[in-house]
Amino acid sequence: MTARVWVDPWDPSFGTSLGDGALDESAAKLTLDLETPPESWAPVNPAADGWRPSELLIIDGVRRIDARVWFSDDDHPAAVLGIAASVAAGVVRIDGHARVAETRVGRGIFTSFPGADEVRTPIAEYPVIHTAGGDFEDLQIGVQQRMGELEVEAASASRAREDDLMIMDGPLFGRTTIPRALGYIKSHRASYLPPELNEIIVRLQAGQRTPVFTIGTTWSRHTWYLRLPTTSTSPWAGIVRCEAAESLSRAEVLRLADTSATVLPPFASEPYKDSRAPQNLVPIGGLERALRHRLGDPTKLHRALTAATAKS
């Protein structure tokens, strides 16, 4: 039997749409019959007369480490690590036209060192944000959390209509109270479904979704997979996962699931324009570029940080 082989469509510098390769088995508690009994699962076509939002809001954030810094004093003679980081978040508003409607920029010195002081430079200020731990991973978590806070701020400032739909790039964790919001997950690191139901994902055509099911880990949410248009024949090419708050009724979450399968595919990116096509939606890619520009010149910021800390 001849083995089949596919090339992942993503640029290798971004990893793959399947994380590092084989998906880890998830120990999450599942409710598989929210929409359809597991034995009846099949690809779902969205309802032709389903809900269409008057406006689509897409939220994303970016982060960057501007410098690694070290702290010490008499009580801590061994140097303690910190990172100077810049984060930004913004909103793309789509109502016939797409435009960046809201942006937030923040910076900080992320460290567990108790005596750290803010760093002020002629071009930017870096307040101290203390983290629970001092490992590099702990510091990165702190940066991620600050970016998430900015995303919520930008999202809250941009709501203007009662019939809009908000797409939050990434998991919905910590943002489940935002009304009419969906988490949008581009890459996959865990296998939530049993093998026989994972086969349904592979069978999806562009614009189709799986039935909705519920995942219970440290938090619970409704979720489903859908496929975006793609030219790749890789089994998981174009597959994204959406999340909705567990507090929604069955009717509400099914309405959102159908809507997502209708409104998201037209925004799928093309490989010649985006290295993470088609999952990195065109508005997300444009917003990321705009936000990275707002972070400022990394070389100038590094020089400014070096000069400011040399005086301490």
TIPALO-712752 format. One line per field, with one value per residue (C-alpha): residue number from 0; residue in three letters; x negated, y negated, z. Coordinates in steps of 0.001 Angstrom, whole numbers, plus 500000, padded with zeros to 6 digits. Each point is the difference from the previous one (the first is absolute). Example, Ala and Ser with C-alpha at 12.3 -4.5 7.8 and 13.67 -1.06 7.14 Angstrom:
k 0, 1
r ALA, SER
x 487700, 498630
y 504500, 496560
z 507800, 499340
***
This chain:
k 0, 1, 2, 3, 4, 5, 6, 7, 8, 9, 10, 11, 12, 13, 14, 15, 16, 17, 18, 19, 20, 21, 22, 23, 24, 25, 26, 27, 28, 29, 30, 31, 32, 33, 34, 35, 36, 37, 38, 39, 40, 41, 42, 43, 44, 45, 46, 47, 48, 49, 50, 51, 52, 53, 54, 55, 56, 57, 58, 59, 60, 61, 62, 63, 64, 65, 66, 67, 68, 69, 70, 71, 72, 73, 74, 75, 76, 77, 78, 79, 80, 81, 82, 83, 84, 85, 86, 87, 88, 89, 90, 91, 92, 93, 94, 95, 96, 97, 98, 99, 100, 101, 102, 103, 104, 105, 106, 107, 108, 109, 110, 111, 112, 113, 114, 115, 116, 117, 118, 119, 120, 121, 122, 123, 124, 125, 126, 127, 128, 129, 130, 131, 132, 133, 134, 135, 136, 137, 138, 139, 140, 141, 142, 143, 144, 145, 146, 147, 148, 149, 150, 151, 152, 153, 154, 155, 156, 157, 158, 159, 160, 161, 162, 163, 164, 165, 166, 167, 168, 169, 170, 171, 172, 173, 174, 175, 176, 177, 178, 179, 180, 181, 182, 183, 184, 185, 186, 187, 188, 189, 190, 191, 192, 193, 194, 195, 196, 197, 198, 199, 200, 201, 202, 203, 204, 205, 206, 207, 208, 209, 210, 211, 212, 213, 214, 215, 216, 217, 218, 219, 220, 221, 222, 223, 224, 225, 226, 227, 228, 229, 230, 231, 232, 233, 234, 235, 236, 237, 238, 239, 240, 241, 242, 243, 244, 245, 246, 247, 248, 249, 250, 251, 252, 253, 254, 255, 256, 257, 258, 259, 260, 261, 262, 263, 264, 265, 266, 267, 268, 269, 270, 271, 272, 273, 274, 275, 276, 277, 278, 279, 280, 281, 282, 283, 284, 285, 286, 287, 288, 289, 290, 291, 292, 293, 294, 295, 296, 297, 298, 299, 300, 301, 302, 303, 304, 305, 306, 307, 308, 309, 310, 311
r MET, THR, ALA, ARG, VAL, TRP, VAL, ASP, PRO, TRP, ASP, PRO, SER, PHE, GLY, THR, SER, LEU, GLY, ASP, GLY, ALA, LEU, ASP, GLU, SER, ALA, ALA, LYS, LEU, THR, LEU, ASP, LEU, GLU, THR, PRO, PRO, GLU, SER, TRP, ALA, PRO, VAL, ASN, PRO, ALA, ALA, ASP, GLY, TRP, ARG, PRO, SER, GLU, LEU, LEU, ILE, ILE, ASP, GLY, VAL, ARG, ARG, ILE, ASP, ALA, ARG, VAL, TRP, PHE, SER, ASP, ASP, ASP, HIS, PRO, ALA, ALA, VAL, LEU, GLY, ILE, ALA, ALA, SER, VAL, ALA, ALA, GLY, VAL, VAL, ARG, ILE, ASP, GLY, HIS, ALA, ARG, VAL, ALA, GLU, THR, ARG, VAL, GLY, ARG, GLY, ILE, PHE, THR, SER, PHE, PRO, GLY, ALA, ASP, GLU, VAL, ARG, THR, PRO, ILE, ALA, GLU, TYR, PRO, VAL, ILE, HIS, THR, ALA, GLY, GLY, ASP, PHE, GLU, ASP, LEU, GLN, ILE, GLY, VAL, GLN, GLN, ARG, MET, GLY, GLU, LEU, GLU, VAL, GLU, ALA, ALA, SER, ALA, SER, ARG, ALA, ARG, GLU, ASP, ASP, LEU, MET, ILE, MET, ASP, GLY, PRO, LEU, PHE, GLY, ARG, THR, THR, ILE, PRO, ARG, ALA, LEU, GLY, TYR, ILE, LYS, SER, HIS, ARG, ALA, SER, TYR, LEU, PRO, PRO, GLU, LEU, ASN, GLU, ILE, ILE, VAL, ARG, LEU, GLN, ALA, GLY, GLN, ARG, THR, PRO, VAL, PHE, THR, ILE, GLY, THR, THR, TRP, SER, ARG, HIS, THR, TRP, TYR, LEU, ARG, LEU, PRO, THR, THR, SER, THR, SER, PRO, TRP, ALA, GLY, ILE, VAL, ARG, CYS, GLU, ALA, ALA, GLU, SER, LEU, SER, ARG, ALA, GLU, VAL, LEU, ARG, LEU, ALA, ASP, THR, SER, ALA, THR, VAL, LEU, PRO, PRO, PHE, ALA, SER, GLU, PRO, TYR, LYS, ASP, SER, ARG, ALA, PRO, GLN, ASN, LEU, VAL, PRO, ILE, GLY, GLY, LEU, GLU, ARG, ALA, LEU, ARG, HIS, ARG, LEU, GLY, ASP, PRO, THR, LYS, LEU, HIS, ARG, ALA, LEU, THR, ALA, ALA, THR, ALA, LYS, SER
x 500000, 498541, 499925, 501532, 498094, 501016, 498034, 501430, 501043, 498680, 496576, 497736, 498914, 503545, 499996, 502985, 503761, 499725, 497640, 496832, 501420, 502017, 502843, 499846, 502872, 502213, 501384, 502808, 503510, 502149, 503700, 500394, 503770, 500743, 501094, 499887, 499519, 496420, 501173, 501722, 497160, 499392, 498788, 502534, 501000, 500985, 503638, 500635, 502306, 497824, 499115, 497703, 498415, 500268, 496333, 497017, 497322, 496680, 497704, 496321, 496816, 496253, 497080, 496257, 497044, 497994, 497171, 499011, 499066, 498397, 500501, 498005, 499549, 498461, 502824, 499863, 496329, 500734, 501479, 503771, 501375, 502568, 501205, 500909, 502934, 502407, 503563, 502821, 503602, 502549, 503332, 500898, 503568, 501685, 503384, 499591, 496555, 497145, 498085, 497894, 502364, 498190, 496422, 498267, 496238, 498332, 496497, 498499, 497078, 501197, 498084, 500360, 497269, 501648, 497866, 500306, 500625, 501664, 497734, 500610, 498445, 500436, 502289, 501864, 500683, 499918, 501872, 499236, 502465, 499200, 500480, 500769, 496761, 496611, 499470, 499999, 503271, 501586, 498915, 501467, 503292, 499985, 499533, 502810, 502332, 499296, 500725, 503264, 500976, 499418, 502114, 502916, 499573, 500034, 502982, 502000, 499301, 501104, 503477, 502651, 502742, 502198, 499874, 496262, 497679, 496571, 497203, 497210, 496799, 498993, 501851, 502927, 498494, 500531, 502279, 503163, 502062, 499660, 503364, 500177, 496316, 498247, 496505, 498151, 497227, 497746, 497707, 500643, 497939, 502497, 502348, 503313, 502144, 499801, 498399, 503308, 501228, 496664, 500741, 502950, 497565, 497969, 503174, 501049, 500294, 499457, 502774, 501043, 499649, 500173, 502892, 499536, 498620, 498860, 496466, 499401, 496424, 499059, 502883, 502919, 501069, 501985, 497922, 500026, 497633, 500520, 498041, 498995, 499439, 496544, 498161, 497996, 501019, 498452, 502692, 500006, 499302, 502334, 501418, 500691, 501779, 502479, 501002, 503078, 500942, 501507, 502664, 501683, 503136, 499983, 501916, 497621, 496820, 501363, 500928, 496443, 498503, 502001, 499155, 496269, 500068, 501613, 498144, 496428, 499178, 500167, 497146, 497639, 496523, 498055, 496626, 498238, 500945, 499847, 497704, 502750, 502699, 502856, 500446, 498455, 503021, 499327, 501245, 497854, 496886, 500643, 500638, 496804, 497949, 501604, 499417, 496355, 499442, 501481, 497553, 497215, 496536, 498470, 496408, 500669, 501861, 497172, 497466, 502166, 500398, 496261, 499229, 502616, 498883, 496309, 500672, 501430
y 500000, 496640, 497381, 496590, 496826, 496347, 496801, 497760, 496727, 497754, 498356, 502200, 496950, 499915, 503708, 501847, 499789, 503205, 498517, 502076, 502970, 502782, 498687, 500681, 502039, 497732, 501053, 497437, 500943, 500024, 499567, 501284, 500050, 496284, 499736, 503541, 503462, 501179, 502957, 497553, 497522, 498758, 496763, 497195, 497463, 496660, 499003, 497890, 497665, 499710, 496882, 497474, 497353, 496370, 499555, 502281, 499016, 501841, 499659, 500913, 499136, 500145, 500093, 499544, 500316, 496788, 501043, 502419, 498234, 501115, 498816, 500467, 498394, 500872, 502418, 501547, 500078, 502544, 498239, 500384, 500032, 497604, 499136, 496628, 500603, 498071, 501178, 498668, 500917, 498743, 500420, 500282, 498879, 501517, 498689, 499959, 498454, 501142, 497529, 499992, 498426, 500284, 500539, 500250, 500099, 500953, 500696, 501423, 501508, 503496, 501519, 501702, 497790, 498157, 496842, 499333, 496415, 498764, 499055, 496696, 499186, 496956, 502011, 502388, 500851, 503533, 500372, 503038, 502891, 502676, 503627, 502991, 501780, 499042, 502596, 498751, 501850, 498195, 496669, 500901, 500895, 496549, 498376, 502142, 499023, 496306, 500355, 501748, 497101, 497551, 502170, 499859, 496223, 499550, 502325, 498187, 496612, 501101, 501427, 497797, 502299, 502615, 502340, 500116, 503024, 499879, 502378, 500232, 501387, 502831, 501876, 498348, 500639, 496991, 498360, 502098, 497131, 497957, 500304, 501533, 500871, 502989, 501277, 500784, 502633, 500317, 502853, 503211, 501591, 502339, 502654, 499492, 502452, 503807, 501406, 500923, 496401, 498480, 501622, 497591, 497072, 501409, 500396, 496359, 497977, 496237, 498275, 503115, 500523, 502814, 500260, 497867, 501721, 498875, 500164, 499989, 499436, 497334, 498127, 501032, 498758, 501069, 500641, 501253, 500403, 498505, 500004, 496903, 500016, 501357, 501464, 502354, 503659, 500482, 501570, 497143, 497148, 497084, 501470, 497522, 500423, 497517, 499589, 498469, 499416, 502959, 497687, 499743, 502012, 502820, 497869, 497048, 502025, 501848, 496661, 498721, 503210, 499696, 496311, 500666, 502545, 497374, 496778, 501271, 501913, 496874, 498493, 502984, 498882, 501114, 501816, 497503, 497192, 501675, 502740, 501274, 500232, 500558, 499945, 496572, 498062, 497003, 497455, 501665, 499803, 496334, 499205, 501783, 497898, 496792, 500935, 500981, 496579, 498401, 501902, 497742, 500649, 502910, 498851, 496499, 501344, 502422, 497180, 497760, 502729, 500654, 496310, 499541, 503000, 499102, 496987, 502107
z 500000, 498954, 502727, 499297, 500806, 500245, 500476, 502677, 498322, 502793, 499867, 502181, 502024, 501454, 500861, 498576, 500273, 502074, 502562, 500233, 498126, 501608, 502143, 503729, 501370, 502085, 503378, 499695, 501005, 496860, 499345, 496448, 499632, 500450, 496359, 498612, 501577, 499355, 497903, 497629, 499596, 496449, 498355, 500540, 497369, 501563, 499748, 496891, 501925, 503102, 501954, 498323, 502234, 498925, 500846, 500515, 502527, 499943, 503026, 500047, 501847, 499439, 502402, 499732, 502350, 499695, 502345, 502728, 503219, 503250, 503583, 503201, 503420, 503346, 500788, 496537, 498953, 497269, 496992, 499508, 496469, 498605, 496547, 498546, 497685, 497813, 499359, 497862, 499293, 497535, 498287, 496327, 499342, 496921, 498852, 496246, 500399, 502222, 502142, 503151, 502508, 503328, 501182, 503359, 500672, 503269, 501229, 503131, 501865, 500892, 502898, 503373, 501510, 502927, 499813, 496288, 498915, 496839, 497130, 498260, 496653, 497741, 497707, 502310, 503629, 501390, 503312, 502142, 499768, 502565, 498994, 502202, 499049, 498689, 497272, 496444, 499388, 502963, 498559, 496616, 501692, 501576, 496591, 498549, 502839, 499486, 496299, 500863, 502269, 497154, 497695, 502458, 500345, 496226, 499646, 502679, 498424, 496531, 500647, 498443, 498695, 501635, 497002, 499318, 500240, 501609, 498970, 502589, 498492, 502336, 502753, 501763, 503442, 502280, 497440, 500225, 501435, 496798, 498194, 496515, 500093, 498444, 500630, 496764, 500222, 496934, 501056, 501902, 502766, 501628, 498661, 501767, 498060, 499919, 496799, 498349, 500319, 498936, 496645, 499658, 500163, 497104, 497935, 500334, 496808, 499877, 501932, 501892, 503738, 502499, 502457, 503108, 503107, 503450, 501421, 503735, 501195, 502553, 498362, 497818, 496581, 496962, 496899, 496404, 497066, 496557, 496768, 498076, 496225, 499137, 497049, 502212, 500176, 503444, 502245, 502541, 497564, 500580, 503222, 502808, 503309, 501448, 503641, 501613, 503628, 501843, 501419, 496583, 499369, 497475, 497497, 500442, 499515, 496955, 498466, 500562, 498612, 496785, 499716, 500413, 497170, 497776, 500837, 500543, 496768, 497761, 502052, 499549, 498972, 496927, 500167, 497752, 502409, 503418, 501302, 502317, 497349, 500059, 503802, 500530, 498768, 497764, 502608, 502688, 497833, 499256, 503663, 501070, 497583, 501261, 503635, 499469, 498459, 503127, 502218, 498722, 498640, 501967, 499395, 501305, 503026, 500833, 499790, 502159, 502622, 500018, 500472, 502726, 502046, 499631, 502237, 502829
***
